[in-house]
Structure formats: C-alpha cells, structure tokens
C-alpha cells in the first residue's frame, strides 16, 4: 500500500514541477474566466429594479397586515 503524501510533499519530491510563472498564469486565466462568467450571468439593472420594487411592495403589505392584526 502506498502512503498518501502530506500536503506539499508531493511538490517537493519532484512529483510535479510547477514554476511560479505557470502558477500566476493559471491564477490570472481563472480570474479572467470567472469575471467573464460573472458578468454574463449578472442580472440587468431593469431586473434588479423590478425585484427591488416587488420586495418593497411585499414588505409594505406585511407591515400593513401586522399593524392591522395588532389593531394600531
């Protein structure tokens, strides 16, 4: 049975050689890809405004119902 290397030991024993440049290239690529996906999935201003109005309406109705129930 082989032992699982401790975190980091795999890199030190030469199991995989990864330079600092490769690491930063991967980090940058992932960051850019994440930003692109985030921007494409983000809701439009119109949708956000519509949702905010719906939430405000529901909160207002809830407050009115509560004040009615309490007899204020």
TIVO-2410 file (N, C-alpha, C; in nm, 3 decimals):
# residues 72
REC num residu      c1      c2      c3 atome chaine
REC   1      X   0.085  -0.117   0.000     N      A
REC   1      X   0.000   0.000   0.000    CA      A
REC   1      X   0.090   0.124   0.000     C      A
REC   2      X   0.056   0.220  -0.084     N      A
REC   2      X   0.136   0.343  -0.091    CA      A
REC   2      X   0.080   0.446   0.005     C      A
REC   3      X   0.169   0.525   0.059     N      A
REC   3      X   0.127   0.629   0.152    CA      A
REC   3      X   0.088   0.754   0.075     C      A
REC   4      X  -0.015   0.820   0.124     N      A
REC   4      X  -0.055   0.947   0.064    CA      A
REC   4      X   0.040   1.054   0.115     C      A
REC   5      X   0.101   1.130   0.024     N      A
REC   5      X   0.196   1.231   0.068    CA      A
REC   5      X   0.127   1.344   0.145     C      A
REC   6      X   0.199   1.398   0.239     N      A
REC   6      X   0.150   1.512   0.316    CA      A
REC   6      X   0.141   1.631   0.222     C      A
REC   7      X   0.046   1.720   0.247     N      A
REC   7      X   0.027   1.837   0.162    CA      A
REC   7      X   0.159   1.909   0.138     C      A
REC   8      X   0.195   1.926   0.015     N      A
REC   8      X   0.319   1.996  -0.019    CA      A
REC   8      X   0.435   1.902  -0.044     C      A
REC   9      X   0.433   1.784   0.016     N      A
REC   9      X   0.545   1.690  -0.001    CA      A
REC   9      X   0.551   1.642  -0.146     C      A
REC  10      X   0.437   1.628  -0.210     N      A
REC  10      X   0.432   1.585  -0.349    CA      A
REC  10      X   0.512   1.680  -0.438     C      A
REC  11      X   0.500   1.807  -0.412     N      A
REC  11      X   0.569   1.908  -0.493    CA      A
REC  11      X   0.718   1.906  -0.465     C      A
REC  12      X   0.756   1.888  -0.340     N      A
REC  12      X   0.898   1.893  -0.302    CA      A
REC  12      X   0.976   1.773  -0.353     C      A
REC  13      X   0.911   1.657  -0.365     N      A
REC  13      X   0.981   1.536  -0.407    CA      A
REC  13      X   0.988   1.523  -0.558     C      A
REC  14      X   0.939   1.623  -0.629     N      A
REC  14      X   0.951   1.621  -0.774    CA      A
REC  14      X   0.840   1.548  -0.845     C      A
REC  15      X   0.729   1.526  -0.775     N      A
REC  15      X   0.616   1.460  -0.838    CA      A
REC  15      X   0.561   1.543  -0.952     C      A
REC  16      X   0.569   1.674  -0.940     N      A
REC  16      X   0.521   1.764  -1.044    CA      A
REC  16      X   0.599   1.893  -1.031     C      A
REC  17      X   0.652   1.942  -1.140     N      A
REC  17      X   0.730   2.065  -1.136    CA      A
REC  17      X   0.644   2.179  -1.187     C      A
REC  18      X   0.614   2.274  -1.100     N      A
REC  18      X   0.530   2.387  -1.137    CA      A
REC  18      X   0.604   2.514  -1.100     C      A
REC  19      X   0.637   2.592  -1.200     N      A
REC  19      X   0.709   2.716  -1.172    CA      A
REC  19      X   0.613   2.825  -1.126     C      A
REC  20      X   0.668   2.930  -1.069     N      A
REC  20      X   0.588   3.042  -1.023    CA      A
REC  20      X   0.514   3.108  -1.139     C      A
REC  21      X   0.578   3.115  -1.253     N      A
REC  21      X   0.515   3.175  -1.371    CA      A
REC  21      X   0.392   3.098  -1.415     C      A
REC  22      X   0.401   2.966  -1.413     N      A
REC  22      X   0.287   2.883  -1.450    CA      A
REC  22      X   0.172   2.902  -1.352     C      A
REC  23      X   0.207   2.911  -1.225     N      A
REC  23      X   0.105   2.931  -1.123    CA      A
REC  23      X   0.030   3.061  -1.145     C      A
REC  24      X   0.104   3.170  -1.165     N      A
REC  24      X   0.040   3.301  -1.184    CA      A
REC  24      X  -0.037   3.307  -1.315     C      A
REC  25      X   0.010   3.238  -1.418     N      A
REC  25      X  -0.064   3.232  -1.544    CA      A
REC  25      X  -0.198   3.161  -1.521     C      A
REC  26      X  -0.197   3.053  -1.447     N      A
REC  26      X  -0.320   2.981  -1.417    CA      A
REC  26      X  -0.415   3.063  -1.332     C      A
REC  27      X  -0.359   3.132  -1.233     N      A
REC  27      X  -0.442   3.218  -1.147    CA      A
REC  27      X  -0.507   3.329  -1.229     C      A
REC  28      X  -0.430   3.393  -1.316     N      A
REC  28      X  -0.482   3.502  -1.398    CA      A
REC  28      X  -0.589   3.452  -1.495     C      A
REC  29      X  -0.563   3.339  -1.557     N      A
REC  29      X  -0.659   3.281  -1.651    CA      A
REC  29      X  -0.791   3.250  -1.580     C      A
REC  30      X  -0.782   3.192  -1.461     N      A
REC  30      X  -0.902   3.160  -1.384    CA      A
REC  30      X  -0.978   3.285  -1.342     C      A
REC  31      X  -0.905   3.388  -1.304     N      A
REC  31      X  -0.967   3.513  -1.262    CA      A
REC  31      X  -1.043   3.577  -1.378     C      A
REC  32      X  -0.981   3.580  -1.495     N      A
REC  32      X  -1.045   3.639  -1.613    CA      A
REC  32      X  -1.168   3.557  -1.652     C      A
REC  33      X  -1.155   3.425  -1.652     N      A
REC  33      X  -1.268   3.339  -1.687    CA      A
REC  33      X  -1.383   3.359  -1.589     C      A
REC  34      X  -1.353   3.369  -1.461     N      A
REC  34      X  -1.456   3.392  -1.360    CA      A
REC  34      X  -1.525   3.525  -1.377     C      A
REC  35      X  -1.448   3.628  -1.412     N      A
REC  35      X  -1.506   3.761  -1.433    CA      A
REC  35      X  -1.600   3.761  -1.554     C      A
REC  36      X  -1.559   3.693  -1.661     N      A
REC  36      X  -1.643   3.686  -1.781    CA      A
REC  36      X  -1.774   3.614  -1.751     C      A
REC  37      X  -1.766   3.502  -1.682     N      A
REC  37      X  -1.887   3.427  -1.647    CA      A
REC  37      X  -1.974   3.511  -1.554     C      A
REC  38      X  -1.913   3.577  -1.457     N      A
REC  38      X  -1.989   3.661  -1.364    CA      A
REC  38      X  -2.063   3.773  -1.432     C      A
REC  39      X  -1.999   3.837  -1.528     N      A
REC  39      X  -2.065   3.946  -1.600    CA      A
REC  39      X  -2.176   3.896  -1.690     C      A
REC  40      X  -2.159   3.779  -1.748     N      A
REC  40      X  -2.261   3.727  -1.838    CA      A
REC  40      X  -2.384   3.676  -1.763     C      A
REC  41      X  -2.366   3.636  -1.638     N      A
REC  41      X  -2.476   3.581  -1.559    CA      A
REC  41      X  -2.546   3.688  -1.476     C      A
REC  42      X  -2.480   3.801  -1.453     N      A
REC  42      X  -2.534   3.907  -1.368    CA      A
REC  42      X  -2.666   3.961  -1.423     C      A
REC  43      X  -2.762   3.989  -1.335     N      A
REC  43      X  -2.890   4.043  -1.381    CA      A
REC  43      X  -2.875   4.187  -1.431     C      A
REC  44      X  -2.966   4.227  -1.518     N      A
REC  44      X  -2.963   4.363  -1.570    CA      A
REC  44      X  -3.017   4.460  -1.465     C      A
REC  45      X  -2.993   4.587  -1.488     N      A
REC  45      X  -3.043   4.689  -1.394    CA      A
REC  45      X  -3.195   4.688  -1.387     C      A
REC  46      X  -3.259   4.666  -1.501     N      A
REC  46      X  -3.405   4.664  -1.504    CA      A
REC  46      X  -3.459   4.551  -1.417     C      A
REC  47      X  -3.398   4.432  -1.427     N      A
REC  47      X  -3.442   4.318  -1.346    CA      A
REC  47      X  -3.420   4.345  -1.198     C      A
REC  48      X  -3.307   4.407  -1.164     N      A
REC  48      X  -3.278   4.437  -1.024    CA      A
REC  48      X  -3.379   4.538  -0.969     C      A
REC  49      X  -3.410   4.640  -1.050     N      A
REC  49      X  -3.504   4.743  -1.008    CA      A
REC  49      X  -3.644   4.683  -0.987     C      A
REC  50      X  -3.685   4.596  -1.079     N      A
REC  50      X  -3.815   4.530  -1.071    CA      A
REC  50      X  -3.824   4.445  -0.945     C      A
REC  51      X  -3.717   4.370  -0.918     N      A
REC  51      X  -3.714   4.285  -0.798    CA      A
REC  51      X  -3.718   4.370  -0.671     C      A
REC  52      X  -3.646   4.480  -0.670     N      A
REC  52      X  -3.645   4.568  -0.553    CA      A
REC  52      X  -3.785   4.625  -0.527     C      A
REC  53      X  -3.855   4.662  -0.632     N      A
REC  53      X  -3.991   4.713  -0.616    CA      A
REC  53      X  -4.084   4.605  -0.562     C      A
REC  54      X  -4.069   4.482  -0.611     N      A
REC  54      X  -4.152   4.371  -0.562    CA      A
REC  54      X  -4.127   4.347  -0.414     C      A
REC  55      X  -3.999   4.348  -0.375     N      A
REC  55      X  -3.964   4.325  -0.235    CA      A
REC  55      X  -4.021   4.436  -0.148     C      A
REC  56      X  -4.008   4.561  -0.192     N      A
REC  56      X  -4.062   4.674  -0.115    CA      A
REC  56      X  -4.213   4.662  -0.101     C      A
REC  57      X  -4.281   4.618  -0.207     N      A
REC  57      X  -4.427   4.602  -0.202    CA      A
REC  57      X  -4.465   4.494  -0.101     C      A
REC  58      X  -4.393   4.382  -0.102     N      A
REC  58      X  -4.422   4.273  -0.009    CA      A
REC  58      X  -4.395   4.316   0.136     C      A
REC  59      X  -4.290   4.389   0.158     N      A
REC  59      X  -4.259   4.436   0.294    CA      A
REC  59      X  -4.368   4.532   0.340     C      A
REC  60      X  -4.410   4.622   0.251     N      A
REC  60      X  -4.515   4.718   0.286    CA      A
REC  60      X  -4.644   4.644   0.321     C      A
REC  61      X  -4.680   4.544   0.242     N      A
REC  61      X  -4.801   4.466   0.270    CA      A
REC  61      X  -4.789   4.392   0.403     C      A
REC  62      X  -4.672   4.338   0.431     N      A
REC  62      X  -4.651   4.266   0.557    CA      A
REC  62      X  -4.666   4.360   0.677     C      A
REC  63      X  -4.611   4.481   0.664     N      A
REC  63      X  -4.622   4.579   0.774    CA      A
REC  63      X  -4.768   4.619   0.793     C      A
REC  64      X  -4.840   4.640   0.684     N      A
REC  64      X  -4.982   4.675   0.695    CA      A
REC  64      X  -5.061   4.563   0.762     C      A
REC  65      X  -5.034   4.438   0.723     N      A
REC  65      X  -5.102   4.324   0.783    CA      A
REC  65      X  -5.072   4.314   0.932     C      A
REC  66      X  -4.948   4.340   0.968     N      A
REC  66      X  -4.908   4.333   1.110    CA      A
REC  66      X  -4.977   4.442   1.191     C      A
REC  67      X  -4.978   4.565   1.138     N      A
REC  67      X  -5.042   4.673   1.212    CA      A
REC  67      X  -5.192   4.650   1.224     C      A
REC  68      X  -5.254   4.591   1.121     N      A
REC  68      X  -5.397   4.556   1.128    CA      A
REC  68      X  -5.421   4.451   1.235     C      A
REC  69      X  -5.335   4.351   1.239     N      A
REC  69      X  -5.350   4.242   1.336    CA      A
REC  69      X  -5.332   4.292   1.479     C      A
REC  70      X  -5.247   4.391   1.497     N      A
REC  70      X  -5.221   4.444   1.631    CA      A
REC  70      X  -5.324   4.551   1.668     C      A
REC  71      X  -5.405   4.593   1.570     N      A
REC  71      X  -5.509   4.692   1.595    CA      A
REC  71      X  -5.456   4.834   1.611     C      A
REC  72      X  -5.354   4.866   1.542     N      A
REC  72      X  -5.296   5.001   1.551    CA      A
REC  72      X  -5.355   5.091   1.448     C      A
***
